[in-house]
Amino acid sequence: MIRTQIQLPDQLYREVQRVAETQEWSIAEVIRRGAEAITRAYPSIKEKGSQAWSLPPPIRSRMLVQNPVTLKELVRGDMESPL
């Protein structure tokens, strides 16, 4: 096990103390469990067996408006802000 020092804001230290007393754990145990929880919430991107992320395949669909001029007018109409 590695020994380390950390600095905690007073309020956070009091909350850690409270949890330790309530659960009958040491302060070190509360910190270890907190570190374990946060590392589970943010897993390593480079885990063994994981593949690099890539874009999903494009969605196959048909446009309801096929005339380019009509499409351009519809897009412009959406972009104009109403007064």
HELIX and SHEET records of a PDB file:
HELIX    1   1 ASP A   10  GLN A   23  1                                  14    
HELIX    2   2 ILE A   27  ALA A   41  1                                  15    
HELIX    3   3 PRO A   68  MET A   79  1                                  12    
END                                                                             
